[in-house]
Amino acid sequence: MVISVPRLVIAAPSSGSGKTTVATGLMAAFASRGLAVSPHKVGPDYIDPGYHALATGRVGRNLDAYLCGTELIAPLFAHGARGCDLAVVEGVMGLYDGAAGEGELASTAQVAKLLRAPVVLVVDASSQSRSVAALVHGFASWDPEVRVSGVILNKVGSSRHEEMLREALDESGVPVLGVLRRAAQVGTPSRHLGLVPVAERHAAAVESVAAMASQVSQGCDLDGLLALTRSAPALAGAAWDADGIVASSPPPPLAVPTLGAAPPDPPQRPDLLKAPRIAVAGGAAFTFSYAEHAELLTAAGAEVVTFDPLRDEQLPDGTDGLVIGGGFPEVYAPELSANEPLRKAVAELAFGGAPVAAECAGLLYLSRELDGQPMCGVLDVSARMSERLTLGYRDAVAVSDSVLAAAGTRMRGHEFHRTVVEPGAGAAPAWGVRAPQRRVEGFVQQGVHASYLHTHWASQPGVARRFVERCRTS
């Protein structure tokens, strides 16, 4: 099979150069022309894809070579881009920055090479003139396999400034495909973990995306950029498919009968059984999730429904299992605490043995208290905000058998939080982490698996199947 979606990667020399503004603006500008645009983000970030989705009307998807493996980048890209006219991929950090100590792994450059996609470099030109040519030349020549095919100059101060930059870049051989002047209206507010998610400021976010689209449309050569997307060669391979992946993943092990006992019932086809109902937390406090998780749960036979812990006082009727992903419960602690009926419903479900998968924000919500505010009390831990940022990829192994994984299962994850829980691990920890220091963390308790670690289930689709089967039989 051949993947032939036109595509380009928006990269930068460093964070803060304007990648999100340019990538989101391009997505919206192309979409306004009636094109179906597939939005993608390199790395584990959950927030930028929300703005991408707003710009394109399609689900924003991540391409993370550390979490999912290099072999899944092209298939996941093709899955997200199926039926689209083109794809725009926003990079992460600087073009060549990847997982610490892992060379190019998980860098924008590596993803661009795996997708054989041309790269457009967004340069913050606010404090330079002729030096911009040396900068662009260095990035374009550092790795011959990375095709830096154009540059967009951001934060240009004046017509004279633009003229000097263009003159310098004439000597670099890299064409200027856009010039953006300083414009405060395209800014989006940030806080302790980055941009404020779309779900928390939808109306203002719509205005921000419209301003990005307007600025990019006026300052960039959209026809030239569109032609550049079509220069990307075809890729060999097939699109990732949740149904096929789940069908081929190993089923959960059957119980071994004791001597003389009747043999176990033969396994039944999941598609012929009642679909367990899995409730997934959403709303402004729980905005972090990968689209593939819900797709894998559905492919494994579940009915996936969403609920908002800020607004809903009860879990969806017939809930058999619960998934509480990441987000900002620390921002909404008083409101979450005030919703006592839902907190009690979550605790009742968990103490009844139902499967519960909680990541980061979900861990905080299941705690006894968060910054002094009562939470669900499923776990006997206290959570609080901290001045220290915990950030980075993690190589982990499951320490305890749980509703997600058998002990010994290896997964890669990502931590990103400014909170701490005390204690940091239960009697049955969730994960053993090797770096940056060896430790155990998280909690496995009855049907609960709670941890700070964000994981991408596409790398281990058996996780979704195991969770659905536990929901079916609990």
C-alpha positions as a Markdown table, in Angstrom:
| # | Residue | x | y | z |
|---|---|---|---|---|
| 1 | Met | 0.0 | 0.0 | 0.0 |
| 2 | Val | 1.2 | 3.6 | -0.7 |
| 3 | Ile | 0.7 | 6.7 | 1.5 |
| 4 | Ser | 0.5 | 9.7 | -0.8 |
| 5 | Val | -0.9 | 12.5 | 1.3 |
| 6 | Pro | 0.7 | 15.9 | 0.5 |
| 7 | Arg | 2.4 | 17.1 | 3.7 |
| 8 | Leu | 4.9 | 19.5 | 5.3 |
| 9 | Val | 6.4 | 19.9 | 8.7 |
| 10 | Ile | 6.5 | 23.3 | 10.5 |
| 11 | Ala | 9.7 | 23.4 | 12.6 |
| 12 | Ala | 11.9 | 26.1 | 14.3 |
| 13 | Pro | 15.4 | 26.5 | 15.7 |
| 14 | Ser | 14.0 | 26.6 | 19.3 |
| 15 | Ser | 10.8 | 26.8 | 21.3 |
| 16 | Gly | 9.0 | 30.1 | 21.4 |
| 17 | Ser | 9.8 | 30.9 | 17.7 |
| 18 | Gly | 6.1 | 30.8 | 16.6 |
| 19 | Lys | 5.6 | 27.2 | 15.4 |
| 20 | Thr | 2.1 | 27.0 | 16.9 |
| 21 | Thr | 1.0 | 30.3 | 15.4 |
| 22 | Val | 2.3 | 29.4 | 11.9 |
| 23 | Ala | 1.1 | 25.8 | 12.0 |
| 24 | Thr | -2.3 | 26.5 | 13.3 |
| 25 | Gly | -2.7 | 29.5 | 11.0 |
| 26 | Leu | -1.7 | 27.5 | 8.0 |
| 27 | Met | -4.2 | 24.7 | 8.9 |
| 28 | Ala | -7.0 | 27.3 | 9.2 |
| 29 | Ala | -6.0 | 29.1 | 6.1 |
| 30 | Phe | -5.9 | 26.0 | 4.0 |
| 31 | Ala | -9.2 | 24.8 | 5.5 |
| 32 | Ser | -10.8 | 28.1 | 4.6 |
| 33 | Arg | -10.0 | 27.3 | 1.0 |
| 34 | Gly | -12.2 | 24.2 | 1.2 |
| 35 | Leu | -9.3 | 21.8 | 1.7 |
| 36 | Ala | -9.5 | 18.9 | 4.1 |
| 37 | Val | -6.5 | 19.4 | 6.3 |
| 38 | Ser | -5.1 | 16.7 | 8.6 |
| 39 | Pro | -3.5 | 18.2 | 11.8 |
| 40 | His | -0.6 | 16.6 | 13.6 |
| 41 | Lys | 1.8 | 17.4 | 16.4 |
| 42 | Val | 5.2 | 15.9 | 17.0 |
| 43 | Gly | 5.7 | 14.8 | 20.6 |
| 44 | Pro | 3.4 | 14.1 | 23.6 |
| 45 | Asp | 1.8 | 17.5 | 23.9 |
| 46 | Tyr | -2.0 | 17.4 | 24.4 |
| 47 | Ile | -2.8 | 21.2 | 24.2 |
| 48 | Asp | -1.6 | 22.2 | 20.7 |
| 49 | Pro | -3.8 | 19.5 | 19.0 |
| 50 | Gly | -6.8 | 21.2 | 20.5 |
| 51 | Tyr | -6.1 | 24.4 | 18.6 |
| 52 | His | -5.3 | 22.3 | 15.5 |
| 53 | Ala | -8.7 | 20.6 | 15.8 |
| 54 | Leu | -10.4 | 24.0 | 16.0 |
| 55 | Ala | -8.5 | 25.2 | 12.9 |
| 56 | Thr | -9.4 | 22.2 | 10.8 |
| 57 | Gly | -12.5 | 20.6 | 12.1 |
| 58 | Arg | -10.6 | 17.3 | 12.5 |
| 59 | Val | -9.1 | 15.5 | 15.5 |
| 60 | Gly | -5.6 | 16.7 | 16.3 |
| 61 | Arg | -3.2 | 13.7 | 16.5 |
| 62 | Asn | 0.2 | 13.2 | 17.9 |
| 63 | Leu | 3.3 | 11.6 | 16.3 |
| 64 | Asp | 5.7 | 10.6 | 19.0 |
| 65 | Ala | 8.5 | 8.2 | 18.1 |
| 66 | Tyr | 9.5 | 7.7 | 21.7 |
| 67 | Leu | 6.0 | 6.7 | 23.0 |
| 68 | Cys | 4.9 | 4.7 | 20.0 |
| 69 | Gly | 8.1 | 3.7 | 18.3 |
| 70 | Thr | 9.5 | 4.8 | 14.9 |
| 71 | Glu | 7.7 | 2.1 | 13.1 |
| 72 | Leu | 4.3 | 3.5 | 13.9 |
| 73 | Ile | 4.9 | 7.1 | 12.8 |
| 74 | Ala | 4.0 | 6.7 | 9.2 |
| 75 | Pro | 1.0 | 4.3 | 9.9 |
| 76 | Leu | -0.4 | 6.7 | 12.6 |
| 77 | Phe | 0.1 | 9.6 | 10.2 |
| 78 | Ala | -1.7 | 7.8 | 7.4 |
| 79 | His | -4.6 | 6.9 | 9.8 |
| 80 | Gly | -5.1 | 10.5 | 10.8 |
| 81 | Ala | -4.7 | 11.8 | 7.2 |
| 82 | Arg | -7.0 | 9.3 | 5.6 |
| 83 | Gly | -9.2 | 11.1 | 3.0 |
| 84 | Cys | -7.5 | 14.5 | 3.5 |
| 85 | Asp | -6.1 | 16.8 | 0.8 |
| 86 | Leu | -3.0 | 17.6 | 2.8 |
| 87 | Ala | -1.4 | 17.4 | 6.2 |
| 88 | Val | 0.4 | 20.0 | 8.4 |
| 89 | Val | 2.7 | 18.6 | 11.1 |
| 90 | Glu | 3.7 | 21.0 | 13.9 |
| 91 | Gly | 7.1 | 20.1 | 15.3 |
| 92 | Val | 8.3 | 20.1 | 18.9 |
| 93 | Met | 11.0 | 22.3 | 20.5 |
| 94 | Gly | 13.9 | 22.9 | 18.1 |
| 95 | Leu | 14.2 | 21.0 | 14.9 |
| 96 | Tyr | 16.9 | 18.6 | 16.1 |
| 97 | Asp | 15.8 | 18.4 | 19.8 |
| 98 | Gly | 14.6 | 15.0 | 20.9 |
| 99 | Ala | 14.5 | 12.7 | 23.9 |
| 100 | Ala | 17.3 | 13.5 | 26.4 |
| 101 | Gly | 20.3 | 11.2 | 25.8 |
| 102 | Glu | 18.6 | 9.4 | 22.9 |
| 103 | Gly | 20.2 | 11.3 | 19.9 |
| 104 | Glu | 17.5 | 12.3 | 17.3 |
| 105 | Leu | 14.8 | 10.0 | 18.8 |
| 106 | Ala | 11.4 | 11.8 | 19.0 |
| 107 | Ser | 12.8 | 14.9 | 17.4 |
| 108 | Thr | 11.0 | 16.9 | 14.7 |
| 109 | Ala | 13.9 | 16.1 | 12.3 |
| 110 | Gln | 13.4 | 12.3 | 12.9 |
| 111 | Val | 9.6 | 12.5 | 12.3 |
| 112 | Ala | 10.2 | 14.6 | 9.1 |
| 113 | Lys | 12.6 | 11.9 | 7.8 |
| 114 | Leu | 10.2 | 9.1 | 8.7 |
| 115 | Leu | 7.5 | 10.9 | 6.8 |
| 116 | Arg | 9.8 | 12.1 | 4.0 |
| 117 | Ala | 8.2 | 15.5 | 4.4 |
| 118 | Pro | 9.6 | 18.9 | 3.5 |
| 119 | Val | 10.4 | 21.2 | 6.4 |
| 120 | Val | 9.5 | 24.9 | 6.7 |
| 121 | Leu | 11.6 | 26.6 | 9.4 |
| 122 | Val | 9.9 | 29.4 | 11.5 |
| 123 | Val | 12.6 | 31.8 | 12.6 |
| 124 | Asp | 12.1 | 34.5 | 15.3 |
| 125 | Ala | 13.9 | 37.3 | 13.5 |
| 126 | Ser | 13.1 | 40.0 | 16.1 |
| 127 | Ser | 16.8 | 40.5 | 17.1 |
| 128 | Gln | 18.8 | 39.8 | 14.0 |
| 129 | Ser | 19.3 | 40.7 | 10.4 |
| 130 | Arg | 22.1 | 39.2 | 8.3 |
| 131 | Ser | 22.8 | 36.5 | 10.9 |
| 132 | Val | 19.6 | 34.9 | 10.0 |
| 133 | Ala | 21.3 | 33.5 | 6.9 |
| 134 | Ala | 23.9 | 31.7 | 8.9 |
| 135 | Leu | 21.2 | 30.3 | 11.3 |
| 136 | Val | 19.1 | 29.0 | 8.4 |
| 137 | His | 22.2 | 27.6 | 6.6 |
| 138 | Gly | 23.3 | 25.7 | 9.7 |
| 139 | Phe | 19.9 | 24.1 | 10.2 |
| 140 | Ala | 19.5 | 23.3 | 6.5 |
| 141 | Ser | 22.9 | 21.6 | 6.3 |
| 142 | Trp | 23.2 | 19.9 | 9.6 |
| 143 | Asp | 21.5 | 16.7 | 8.5 |
| 144 | Pro | 21.4 | 16.1 | 4.7 |
| 145 | Glu | 18.4 | 13.8 | 5.1 |
| 146 | Val | 16.3 | 16.6 | 6.5 |
| 147 | Arg | 14.9 | 18.7 | 3.6 |
| 148 | Val | 14.6 | 22.3 | 4.9 |
| 149 | Ser | 12.7 | 23.7 | 1.9 |
| 150 | Gly | 11.6 | 27.2 | 3.1 |
| 151 | Val | 11.7 | 29.7 | 5.9 |
| 152 | Ile | 9.0 | 31.8 | 7.5 |
| 153 | Leu | 10.3 | 34.9 | 9.2 |
| 154 | Asn | 8.3 | 35.7 | 12.4 |
| 155 | Lys | 8.2 | 38.9 | 14.5 |
| 156 | Val | 9.6 | 41.1 | 11.8 |
| 157 | Gly | 9.7 | 44.7 | 12.9 |
| 158 | Ser | 9.4 | 46.8 | 9.7 |
| 159 | Ser | 9.7 | 46.9 | 6.0 |
| 160 | Arg | 13.4 | 47.8 | 6.2 |
| 161 | His | 14.0 | 44.9 | 8.6 |
| 162 | Glu | 12.2 | 42.6 | 6.2 |
| 163 | Glu | 14.4 | 43.9 | 3.3 |
| 164 | Met | 17.6 | 43.2 | 5.2 |
| 165 | Leu | 16.5 | 39.6 | 6.1 |
| 166 | Arg | 15.5 | 38.8 | 2.6 |
| 167 | Glu | 18.8 | 40.1 | 1.2 |
| 168 | Ala | 20.7 | 37.9 | 3.6 |
| 169 | Leu | 18.6 | 34.8 | 2.9 |
| 170 | Asp | 19.1 | 35.2 | -0.9 |
| 171 | Glu | 22.6 | 33.8 | -0.3 |
| 172 | Ser | 21.4 | 30.8 | 1.7 |
| 173 | Gly | 19.5 | 29.1 | -1.1 |
| 174 | Val | 16.5 | 28.6 | 1.2 |
| 175 | Pro | 13.4 | 30.5 | -0.1 |
| 176 | Val | 11.4 | 32.9 | 2.1 |
| 177 | Leu | 7.8 | 31.6 | 2.1 |
| 178 | Gly | 6.4 | 34.0 | 4.5 |
| 179 | Val | 7.0 | 37.1 | 6.6 |
| 180 | Leu | 4.9 | 37.8 | 9.8 |
| 181 | Arg | 5.0 | 41.1 | 11.6 |
| 182 | Arg | 4.7 | 41.4 | 15.4 |
| 183 | Ala | 1.0 | 41.0 | 16.3 |
| 184 | Ala | -0.2 | 40.6 | 19.9 |
| 185 | Gln | -3.7 | 39.6 | 18.9 |
| 186 | Val | -2.5 | 36.1 | 17.8 |
| 187 | Gly | -1.1 | 35.4 | 21.3 |
| 188 | Thr | -2.8 | 32.7 | 23.5 |
| 189 | Pro | -2.6 | 32.8 | 27.3 |
| 190 | Ser | -0.2 | 30.4 | 29.1 |
| 191 | Arg | 0.1 | 29.1 | 32.6 |
| 192 | His | 2.2 | 26.5 | 34.5 |
| 193 | Leu | 2.0 | 23.7 | 31.8 |
| 194 | Gly | 1.8 | 25.8 | 28.6 |
| 195 | Leu | -1.1 | 27.2 | 26.6 |
| 196 | Val | -4.5 | 27.3 | 28.2 |
| 197 | Pro | -6.5 | 24.4 | 26.5 |
| 198 | Val | -9.2 | 25.2 | 24.0 |
| 199 | Ala | -11.9 | 23.6 | 26.2 |
| 200 | Glu | -11.3 | 26.3 | 28.9 |
| 201 | Arg | -11.6 | 29.3 | 26.5 |
| 202 | His | -13.5 | 28.2 | 23.5 |
| 203 | Ala | -14.8 | 31.5 | 22.3 |
| 204 | Ala | -11.5 | 33.3 | 22.8 |
| 205 | Ala | -9.7 | 30.4 | 21.2 |
| 206 | Val | -11.9 | 30.7 | 18.1 |
| 207 | Glu | -10.9 | 34.3 | 17.9 |
| 208 | Ser | -7.2 | 33.5 | 18.3 |
| 209 | Val | -7.3 | 30.8 | 15.6 |
| 210 | Ala | -9.0 | 33.2 | 13.2 |
| 211 | Ala | -6.3 | 35.9 | 13.9 |
| 212 | Met | -3.6 | 33.3 | 13.2 |
| 213 | Ala | -5.3 | 32.3 | 10.0 |
| 214 | Ser | -5.6 | 36.0 | 8.9 |
| 215 | Gln | -2.0 | 36.8 | 9.7 |
| 216 | Val | -0.6 | 33.7 | 8.0 |
| 217 | Ser | -2.9 | 34.3 | 4.9 |
| 218 | Gln | -1.6 | 37.8 | 4.6 |
| 219 | Gly | 2.0 | 37.1 | 5.3 |
| 220 | Cys | 2.7 | 33.7 | 3.7 |
| 221 | Asp | 2.8 | 32.4 | 0.2 |
| 222 | Leu | 0.0 | 29.9 | 0.5 |
| 223 | Asp | 0.2 | 28.7 | -3.1 |
| 224 | Gly | 4.0 | 28.1 | -2.7 |
| 225 | Leu | 3.4 | 26.2 | 0.6 |
| 226 | Leu | 0.7 | 24.2 | -1.0 |
| 227 | Ala | 3.0 | 23.3 | -3.9 |
| 228 | Leu | 5.6 | 22.3 | -1.3 |
| 229 | Thr | 3.3 | 19.8 | 0.4 |
| 230 | Arg | 2.8 | 18.1 | -3.0 |
| 231 | Ser | 6.5 | 17.6 | -3.4 |
| 232 | Ala | 6.5 | 15.0 | -0.7 |
| 233 | Pro | 7.1 | 11.6 | -2.2 |
| 234 | Ala | 4.8 | 8.6 | -1.6 |
| 235 | Leu | 5.5 | 6.4 | 1.4 |
| 236 | Ala | 5.2 | 2.6 | 1.4 |
| 237 | Gly | 3.1 | 1.1 | 4.1 |
| 238 | Ala | -0.5 | 0.8 | 5.4 |
| 239 | Ala | -2.4 | 3.1 | 7.7 |
| 240 | Trp | -2.8 | 2.2 | 11.3 |
| 241 | Asp | -6.2 | 0.6 | 12.0 |
| 242 | Ala | -7.6 | 0.1 | 15.5 |
| 243 | Asp | -9.9 | -2.7 | 14.5 |
| 244 | Gly | -7.2 | -4.8 | 12.9 |
| 245 | Ile | -4.7 | -4.0 | 15.6 |
| 246 | Val | -7.0 | -5.1 | 18.5 |
| 247 | Ala | -8.1 | -8.2 | 16.6 |
| 248 | Ser | -4.4 | -9.3 | 16.3 |
| 249 | Ser | -3.4 | -8.4 | 19.8 |
| 250 | Pro | -3.0 | -11.2 | 22.3 |
| 251 | Pro | -6.2 | -11.8 | 24.4 |
| 252 | Pro | -6.0 | -11.7 | 28.2 |
| 253 | Pro | -4.9 | -15.1 | 29.6 |
| 254 | Leu | -7.6 | -17.6 | 30.6 |
| 255 | Ala | -7.8 | -19.0 | 34.1 |
| 256 | Val | -6.1 | -22.4 | 34.5 |
| 257 | Pro | -8.6 | -25.0 | 35.9 |
| 258 | Thr | -7.7 | -27.0 | 38.9 |
| 259 | Leu | -7.3 | -30.8 | 38.5 |
| 260 | Gly | -10.7 | -32.5 | 38.1 |
| 261 | Ala | -12.5 | -29.2 | 37.5 |
| 262 | Ala | -14.7 | -28.6 | 34.5 |
| 263 | Pro | -12.9 | -27.0 | 31.6 |
| 264 | Pro | -13.4 | -23.3 | 31.2 |
| 265 | Asp | -16.0 | -22.0 | 28.7 |
| 266 | Pro | -14.5 | -21.4 | 25.3 |
| 267 | Pro | -13.7 | -17.8 | 24.6 |
| 268 | Gln | -16.5 | -15.9 | 23.0 |
| 269 | Arg | -16.3 | -13.4 | 20.2 |
| 270 | Pro | -16.3 | -9.9 | 21.7 |
| 271 | Asp | -18.5 | -8.6 | 18.9 |
| 272 | Leu | -21.2 | -11.0 | 20.0 |
| 273 | Leu | -21.1 | -10.0 | 23.6 |
| 274 | Lys | -22.7 | -7.0 | 25.3 |
| 275 | Ala | -20.5 | -4.0 | 24.9 |
| 276 | Pro | -19.3 | -2.8 | 28.3 |
| 277 | Arg | -19.9 | 0.9 | 28.8 |
| 278 | Ile | -16.6 | 2.8 | 29.6 |
| 279 | Ala | -17.0 | 6.4 | 30.8 |
| 280 | Val | -14.2 | 8.8 | 29.9 |
| 281 | Ala | -13.7 | 12.0 | 31.8 |
| 282 | Gly | -13.7 | 15.2 | 29.7 |
| 283 | Gly | -14.6 | 18.8 | 30.1 |
| 284 | Ala | -12.4 | 21.7 | 31.0 |
| 285 | Ala | -10.6 | 19.9 | 33.9 |
| 286 | Phe | -9.7 | 16.7 | 31.9 |
| 287 | Thr | -8.6 | 17.7 | 28.4 |
| 288 | Phe | -5.6 | 15.5 | 27.9 |
| 289 | Ser | -6.2 | 12.3 | 25.8 |
| 290 | Tyr | -5.0 | 10.7 | 22.7 |
| 291 | Ala | -7.7 | 10.0 | 20.1 |
| 292 | Glu | -6.4 | 6.5 | 19.5 |
| 293 | His | -7.3 | 5.4 | 23.1 |
| 294 | Ala | -11.0 | 5.8 | 22.5 |
| 295 | Glu | -10.7 | 4.2 | 19.1 |
| 296 | Leu | -8.9 | 1.2 | 20.6 |
| 297 | Leu | -11.5 | 0.8 | 23.3 |
| 298 | Thr | -14.3 | 0.9 | 20.7 |
| 299 | Ala | -12.4 | -1.6 | 18.5 |
| 300 | Ala | -12.1 | -3.9 | 21.5 |
| 301 | Gly | -15.9 | -3.9 | 21.9 |
| 302 | Ala | -16.6 | -1.1 | 24.3 |
| 303 | Glu | -19.2 | 1.6 | 24.2 |
| 304 | Val | -17.3 | 4.8 | 25.0 |
| 305 | Val | -19.2 | 7.7 | 26.6 |
| 306 | Thr | -17.9 | 11.0 | 28.0 |
| 307 | Phe | -18.8 | 12.8 | 31.2 |
| 308 | Asp | -17.7 | 16.1 | 32.7 |
| 309 | Pro | -16.7 | 15.9 | 36.4 |
| 310 | Leu | -17.3 | 19.7 | 36.7 |
| 311 | Arg | -20.9 | 19.5 | 35.6 |
| 312 | Asp | -22.3 | 15.9 | 35.8 |
| 313 | Glu | -23.4 | 14.8 | 39.2 |
| 314 | Gln | -23.6 | 11.1 | 38.3 |
| 315 | Leu | -21.6 | 8.8 | 36.1 |
| 316 | Pro | -23.3 | 7.7 | 32.8 |
| 317 | Asp | -26.0 | 5.0 | 33.4 |
| 318 | Gly | -24.6 | 1.5 | 33.2 |
| 319 | Thr | -20.9 | 2.5 | 33.6 |
| 320 | Asp | -18.8 | -0.6 | 33.7 |
| 321 | Gly | -15.4 | 1.1 | 33.7 |
| 322 | Leu | -13.8 | 4.5 | 34.0 |
| 323 | Val | -10.9 | 6.3 | 32.3 |
| 324 | Ile | -9.7 | 9.5 | 33.8 |
| 325 | Gly | -6.9 | 11.1 | 31.8 |
| 326 | Gly | -4.8 | 14.2 | 32.2 |
| 327 | Gly | -5.7 | 17.8 | 32.5 |
| 328 | Phe | -5.8 | 20.6 | 35.1 |
| 329 | Pro | -7.7 | 19.4 | 38.2 |
| 330 | Glu | -5.5 | 21.7 | 40.3 |
| 331 | Val | -7.0 | 24.7 | 38.5 |
| 332 | Tyr | -10.6 | 23.4 | 39.2 |
| 333 | Ala | -10.0 | 21.8 | 42.6 |
| 334 | Pro | -12.8 | 23.8 | 44.4 |
| 335 | Glu | -15.4 | 23.0 | 41.7 |
| 336 | Leu | -14.4 | 19.4 | 41.5 |
| 337 | Ser | -14.6 | 19.1 | 45.3 |
| 338 | Ala | -18.0 | 20.8 | 45.3 |
| 339 | Asn | -19.4 | 18.1 | 43.1 |
| 340 | Glu | -19.8 | 15.7 | 45.9 |
| 341 | Pro | -22.4 | 13.4 | 44.3 |
| 342 | Leu | -20.1 | 12.6 | 41.5 |
| 343 | Arg | -17.1 | 12.1 | 43.8 |
| 344 | Lys | -19.2 | 9.6 | 45.8 |
| 345 | Ala | -20.3 | 7.8 | 42.6 |
| 346 | Val | -16.7 | 7.4 | 41.4 |
| 347 | Ala | -15.6 | 6.1 | 44.8 |
| 348 | Glu | -18.5 | 3.6 | 44.9 |
| 349 | Leu | -17.6 | 2.4 | 41.4 |
| 350 | Ala | -14.0 | 2.0 | 42.3 |
| 351 | Phe | -14.5 | 0.3 | 45.7 |
| 352 | Gly | -16.9 | -2.1 | 44.0 |
| 353 | Gly | -14.0 | -3.4 | 41.9 |
| 354 | Ala | -14.8 | -1.8 | 38.5 |
| 355 | Pro | -11.8 | -1.2 | 36.3 |
| 356 | Val | -10.5 | 2.4 | 36.6 |
| 357 | Ala | -7.5 | 3.7 | 34.6 |
| 358 | Ala | -6.3 | 7.1 | 35.8 |
| 359 | Glu | -3.3 | 9.1 | 34.5 |
| 360 | Cys | -1.8 | 12.2 | 36.1 |
| 361 | Ala | -4.9 | 14.4 | 36.6 |
| 362 | Gly | -6.9 | 11.2 | 37.1 |
| 363 | Leu | -4.5 | 10.2 | 39.9 |
| 364 | Leu | -5.1 | 13.6 | 41.6 |
| 365 | Tyr | -8.9 | 13.3 | 41.3 |
| 366 | Leu | -8.8 | 9.8 | 42.9 |
| 367 | Ser | -6.7 | 11.1 | 45.8 |
| 368 | Arg | -8.0 | 11.9 | 49.3 |
| 369 | Glu | -7.4 | 15.6 | 48.8 |
| 370 | Leu | -5.9 | 18.1 | 46.4 |
| 371 | Asp | -4.5 | 21.3 | 47.9 |
| 372 | Gly | -6.7 | 20.8 | 50.9 |
| 373 | Gln | -9.9 | 20.2 | 48.8 |
| 374 | Pro | -11.6 | 16.8 | 49.3 |
| 375 | Met | -11.4 | 14.6 | 46.2 |
| 376 | Cys | -12.8 | 11.1 | 45.5 |
| 377 | Gly | -10.9 | 9.4 | 48.3 |
| 378 | Val | -10.3 | 6.2 | 46.3 |
| 379 | Leu | -6.6 | 6.4 | 47.1 |
| 380 | Asp | -5.3 | 7.2 | 50.5 |
| 381 | Val | -2.9 | 9.9 | 49.2 |
| 382 | Ser | -2.7 | 13.7 | 49.5 |
| 383 | Ala | -1.9 | 15.8 | 46.4 |
| 384 | Arg | -0.6 | 19.4 | 46.3 |
| 385 | Met | 0.8 | 21.9 | 43.9 |
| 386 | Ser | 4.6 | 22.2 | 43.8 |
| 387 | Glu | 7.1 | 24.8 | 42.5 |
| 388 | Arg | 9.0 | 22.0 | 40.8 |
| 389 | Leu | 8.2 | 20.9 | 37.2 |
| 390 | Thr | 8.5 | 17.2 | 36.6 |
| 391 | Leu | 9.0 | 16.7 | 32.8 |
| 392 | Gly | 10.4 | 14.0 | 30.6 |
| 393 | Tyr | 10.1 | 10.7 | 28.9 |
| 394 | Arg | 10.1 | 7.5 | 31.0 |
| 395 | Asp | 11.0 | 3.9 | 30.3 |
| 396 | Ala | 8.7 | 1.9 | 32.5 |
| 397 | Val | 7.8 | -1.7 | 33.4 |
| 398 | Ala | 4.5 | -2.8 | 35.1 |
| 399 | Val | 5.3 | -3.8 | 38.6 |
| 400 | Ser | 1.9 | -5.3 | 39.5 |
| 401 | Asp | -0.8 | -7.1 | 37.6 |
| 402 | Ser | -3.5 | -4.7 | 36.8 |
| 403 | Val | -6.5 | -4.0 | 34.6 |
| 404 | Leu | -4.2 | -2.4 | 32.1 |
| 405 | Ala | -1.1 | -4.7 | 32.0 |
| 406 | Ala | 0.4 | -7.9 | 33.4 |
| 407 | Ala | 3.4 | -7.5 | 35.6 |
| 408 | Gly | 6.5 | -7.3 | 33.5 |
| 409 | Thr | 4.9 | -5.4 | 30.6 |
| 410 | Arg | 7.2 | -2.7 | 29.3 |
| 411 | Met | 5.8 | 0.6 | 28.1 |
| 412 | Arg | 7.2 | 4.1 | 27.5 |
| 413 | Gly | 5.5 | 7.1 | 28.9 |
| 414 | His | 5.8 | 10.8 | 29.6 |
| 415 | Glu | 5.5 | 12.9 | 32.8 |
| 416 | Phe | 4.5 | 16.5 | 32.8 |
| 417 | His | 3.2 | 18.0 | 36.1 |
| 418 | Arg | 3.8 | 20.5 | 38.9 |
| 419 | Thr | 2.0 | 18.5 | 41.6 |
| 420 | Val | 3.2 | 15.8 | 44.0 |
| 421 | Val | 1.3 | 13.0 | 45.8 |
| 422 | Glu | 2.3 | 11.6 | 49.1 |
| 423 | Pro | 3.0 | 8.8 | 49.2 |
| 424 | Gly | 4.2 | 8.5 | 45.6 |
| 425 | Ala | 3.5 | 4.7 | 45.4 |
| 426 | Gly | 1.2 | 2.2 | 47.0 |
| 427 | Ala | 1.8 | -1.3 | 48.4 |
| 428 | Ala | 1.3 | -2.5 | 44.8 |
| 429 | Pro | 3.0 | 0.1 | 42.6 |
| 430 | Ala | 1.9 | 0.7 | 39.0 |
| 431 | Trp | 5.3 | 1.2 | 37.4 |
| 432 | Gly | 8.9 | 0.8 | 37.9 |
| 433 | Val | 10.8 | 3.7 | 36.2 |
| 434 | Arg | 14.5 | 3.4 | 35.3 |
| 435 | Ala | 15.4 | 7.1 | 34.6 |
| 436 | Pro | 16.2 | 9.8 | 35.6 |
| 437 | Gln | 16.4 | 7.7 | 38.8 |
| 438 | Arg | 15.2 | 4.2 | 39.6 |
| 439 | Arg | 12.0 | 4.3 | 41.5 |
| 440 | Val | 8.5 | 2.9 | 41.7 |
| 441 | Glu | 5.4 | 5.0 | 41.4 |
| 442 | Gly | 1.6 | 4.8 | 41.1 |
| 443 | Phe | -1.0 | 2.6 | 42.6 |
| 444 | Val | -2.7 | -0.7 | 41.7 |
| 445 | Gln | -5.7 | -1.3 | 44.1 |
| 446 | Gln | -8.6 | -3.6 | 43.3 |
| 447 | Gly | -9.5 | -2.6 | 39.8 |
| 448 | Val | -7.7 | 0.8 | 39.9 |
| 449 | His | -4.6 | 1.6 | 38.0 |
| 450 | Ala | -3.5 | 5.2 | 38.8 |
| 451 | Ser | -0.2 | 6.8 | 37.9 |
| 452 | Tyr | 1.5 | 10.1 | 36.9 |
| 453 | Leu | 2.7 | 8.4 | 33.7 |
| 454 | His | 1.0 | 9.3 | 30.4 |
| 455 | Thr | 1.1 | 6.4 | 27.9 |
| 456 | His | 0.1 | 6.0 | 24.3 |
| 457 | Trp | -1.9 | 2.8 | 23.9 |
| 458 | Ala | -1.1 | 2.4 | 20.2 |
| 459 | Ser | 2.3 | 1.1 | 21.3 |
| 460 | Gln | 0.6 | -1.6 | 23.4 |
| 461 | Pro | -2.9 | -2.2 | 22.0 |
| 462 | Gly | -3.3 | -5.2 | 24.2 |
| 463 | Val | -3.8 | -2.6 | 27.1 |
| 464 | Ala | -7.1 | -1.5 | 25.6 |
| 465 | Arg | -8.3 | -5.1 | 25.0 |
| 466 | Arg | -7.3 | -6.2 | 28.5 |
| 467 | Phe | -9.1 | -3.2 | 30.0 |
| 468 | Val | -12.3 | -3.8 | 28.0 |
| 469 | Glu | -12.3 | -7.5 | 29.0 |
| 470 | Arg | -12.0 | -6.6 | 32.6 |
| 471 | Cys | -14.9 | -4.2 | 32.2 |
| 472 | Arg | -16.9 | -7.0 | 30.6 |
| 473 | Thr | -16.3 | -9.4 | 33.4 |
| 474 | Ser | -16.0 | -7.3 | 36.6 |
